[in-house]
């Protein structure tokens, strides 16, 4: 299954990484220069949740994100 959709507008800065959920290909996770993570519903093409925490806002950059091995845990890496 292939999706082409516009994921802009929810993040305030550039999207740096995207990961598609391996168990549910209609869900995606993005991270951005705005130091937030967003969970997307690719069917409706909208951001359904924004994730942020003090550790992320203190980071220089949130450079990578992915679903955990069981596809329910998010991981963010900062530079």
Residue pairs with C-beta under 8 A, 6 or more apart in sequence:
1 25
3 25
3 42
5 42
5 45
6 45
7 15
7 18
7 28
7 30
7 40
7 45
7 47
8 15
10 38
10 46
10 47
10 50
11 30
11 32
11 33
11 34
11 36
11 38
12 32
12 34
13 32
13 33
13 34
14 32
14 33
15 30
15 31
15 32
16 31
16 32
16 33
16 61
16 62
16 63
16 64
17 30
17 31
17 63
17 64
17 65
17 66
18 28
18 29
18 30
18 65
19 28
19 29
19 65
19 66
19 67
20 27
20 28
20 42
21 27
21 28
21 29
21 67
21 71
22 67
22 71
23 71
24 71
25 42
26 41
26 42
26 43
27 39
27 40
27 41
27 42
28 39
28 40
28 42
29 37
29 38
29 39
29 40
29 65
29 66
29 67
29 74
30 37
30 38
30 40
30 65
31 37
31 38
31 62
31 63
31 64
31 65
31 76
32 38
32 62
33 61
33 62
35 52
35 56
35 57
35 59
35 61
35 62
36 50
36 51
36 52
36 56
36 62
37 50
37 51
37 52
37 56
37 62
37 65
37 74
37 76
38 47
38 49
38 50
38 51
39 47
39 48
39 49
39 51
39 74
40 46
40 47
40 48
41 48
51 74
56 62
56 76
56 78
59 78
59 79
60 78
60 79
61 78
61 79
62 76
62 77
62 78
63 77
63 78
63 79
64 76
64 77
65 74
65 75
65 76
65 77
66 74
66 75
67 73
67 74
67 75
68 74
68 75
